[in-house]
Amino acid sequence: MDEAWTTVRQLAGGVPLREALGGRDSAECWVALDLEVRYPPWHAPDGWDAPHPAPDPDAEPATALALCHRDGRIREAALDRVARYPGLLPLLVVRCTDWAAPVRDRARALLAEAPAAGLVAQAELILLLGRRGQGGFAVELLGRVLHEGPAEAVHPLLASADRATRRFAHRIAVGRGLLPPHRLARIAARSGDAVIQDLCAEAAVAAVRGTGRDDGVLGILLTGRSGRVRAAGVTALRRAGRYEEAGAHLTDRSGVVRACARYVVRQGGTDPLPLYRALCTREAVAPGAAAGLGECGDLKEDAGTLWALVRHPDPAVRAQAVNGLRALDAVRREGLTPLLDDPSSAVVRAATRALLPHAAEFPVEWLRERDSPESRRAVRVGAQRLLRAAGRPRVG
């Protein structure tokens, strides 16, 4: 807010808008400027009321201040000068959410006449203000421009630094069919945004289903960084009749992907349980195999295999074996207690989660010994969780 107040004082002194902003042009800066003019800080001079800078009250700096003035009549009068100064378009967008209906209606009429390129350039601000009660008009206008305008206006927004803008642009692009299946799959596979992952993965799968041609699209999804994306790819294997390929994903690190893989394998006429049993008795065991065996195994027949894997040299296998025992409801306190001191933090965390229902069975002093500065962090946190679960929270 100090930067916004500096901008306000410079505008009051007649400094051109861009110079007063000092290179700051984010959506938050325009909102802050609007608020700072109307609600100046406590250290503002007595009687401060966004004065017009001399000698020209109609110049750009004075118009910017007038657009943010606390008096609605001054804000409304200033709107008719916005057309002279394209740099004031962001403040016109702000006024479209004004609490005063005459100001809001006039601003909306002017914004509807603004060039499409100007609207697109203010997408981040429009979407930020769209969260306000009166923010829907500009969002709808932007959406119409992007839906009906050239594709070139949409593509730059796909890489926007603003998350809301990226999501909005991707919805438009998918709705208009601007992205080919390969690009949709790559975006889904590489994006860190769950909303965009789902949107693009679903669109890529729909495109494959609609054309009947894969051309490597599913392969891209199956290597995605997110389990949600990989799950979409695995599920699509069923529609493509490629049931056997789903078997390679039975040991995926994501439980959602493993569940989808089991479903597709069953649809192809194969029971995944014997596959898991074979995978868990190999010399090299994939961690996901241990988890998967617990997720679909039999308590009497498969618990012994998982207990053996609890002692596996690979900590990832040990951790997933514990998770498998939880899924099978085969946890025994005495069997997992040694893992609370395991060298692997992941194993300690898995064992702690599995033992929480048994927390009351632990001697309190034994747990408090592990909740000491000498213990590793994972061990301390595990002991604290067990103490809380036993109703004996940490003292002091």
Secondary structure, DSSP 8 states (H G I E B T S, - for coil): -HHHHHHHHHHHTT--HHHHHTT---HHHHHHHHHHHHS--TTS-TT------SS-TTSHHHHHHHHT-SSHHHHHHHHTTGGG-GGGHHHHHHHTT-SSHHHHHHHHHHHHTS-HHHHHHTHHHHHHHTTSTT-HHHHHHHHHHHHHS-GGGTGGGGG-SSHHHHHHHHHHHHHHT-S-HHHHHHHHHH---HHHHHHHHHHHHHHHHHHS--TTHHHHHHT-SSHHHHHHHHHHHHHTT-TGGGGGGTT-SSHHHHHHHHHHHHHTT--HHHHHHHHTTSSS--HHHHHHHHHH--HHHHHHHHHHHTT-SSHHHHHHHHHHHHHHT---HHHHGGGGG-S-HHHHHHHHHHHGGGGGGS-HHHHHHHSSTTS-HHHHHHHHHHHHHTT-----
